[in-house]
Amino acid sequence: MLEKIARLSEEVKASTVNSLEEIEALRIKWLGKKGEITELFDAFKTVPPEQKKEFGQQLNILKTSALDKINTWKQEFESQVTDTSVPDLSLPGFPSVQNGSRHPLSIVKNQIIAIFSRMGFTVSEGREIEDDWHNFTALNTPENHPARDMQDTFYVNLNPEMVLRTQTSSVQVHIMQSHKPPIRTISPGRVYRNEAISARAHCQFHQVEGLYIDEKVSFADLKQTLLYFTREMFGADTKIRLRPSYFPFTEPSAEMDISCTICKGKGCNVCKYTGWVEIMGCGMVDPQVLINCGISETKYKGFAFGMGIERITMLKYQVKDLRLFFENDLRFLKQFTSA
Ligand code: DAH
């Protein structure tokens, strides 16, 4: 028996391995239920008492050296596997990376685009730093025109001819200058106004401008287009109403209200107990704007409209404070999950 211990001790010392599988095979061979060292422990019971001490010591040394060897090998192999300099691309993904979600303003912008796309509108984008002519003058708002006071403008210090656009209506001017009618397009984008930041106003926000120019375009087309949009966006039972208003670039002009989506027209604090909430401005493109942009005002007519994406989003999701859209607080943003 001592011989077997000596032989196994030599074997343990001399053994080398190349894989975790080989380590496991040796562990079983030596220390498994029927392993050679385990069997020696069983045989130990039959050793005469006067030899027990010596056997016991030798056996324990053998077992400890086998265990040490196996543990050292295991550590070496496992540290190789987790060594980041040798990435194992077959490992599963890192589970603590969370999925992001779209910003609520992007969700609603995409919904608006999808609805108008179904009616054949294309999407066009303009520039955020705009010249005064495209932002105001071409849209019938020359310098010193009182309508300029409707929008608090940021002028560019280095060149006061340039402004941060106050409305995406400027894009309709570019489109009319560069395209021949029929034109059917919407222009989503960021706009800027020098306003104090509060729950209902911000110095930057987003608008979608719409423009439709063709030979026979009537106010009825405008109304039907906006009714379709409203029902798709807020639900089939939503009503609209048009109130006469003033915009320099449309004649006649109107503000469009929708029946309050919260109280369904009964009256609540969102609609200030009127049953209606305003969501956009609109009207028939003023012939002078067509002339300014090089389009025949006798051959063509058109309608235009413009809405704030924040406003639509606040109504749709019942968000009460506009500042939430710009604070990047994940607790708020996480609640919006649709594509
Ligand atoms: N540009 C207007 C605003 O910012 C919104 C608007 C009103 C756009 C009427 C239009 C329109 O195209 O026809 O207040």
Boltz pocket constraint, residues with backbone or C-beta under 6 A from the ligand:
constraints:
  - pocket:
      binder: B
      contacts: [[A, 166], [A, 167], [A, 168], [A, 169], [A, 209], [A, 210], [A, 247], [A, 250], [A, 254], [A, 280], [A, 281], [A, 282], [A, 283], [A, 303], [A, 304], [A, 305], [A, 306], [A, 307]]
      max_distance: 6.0
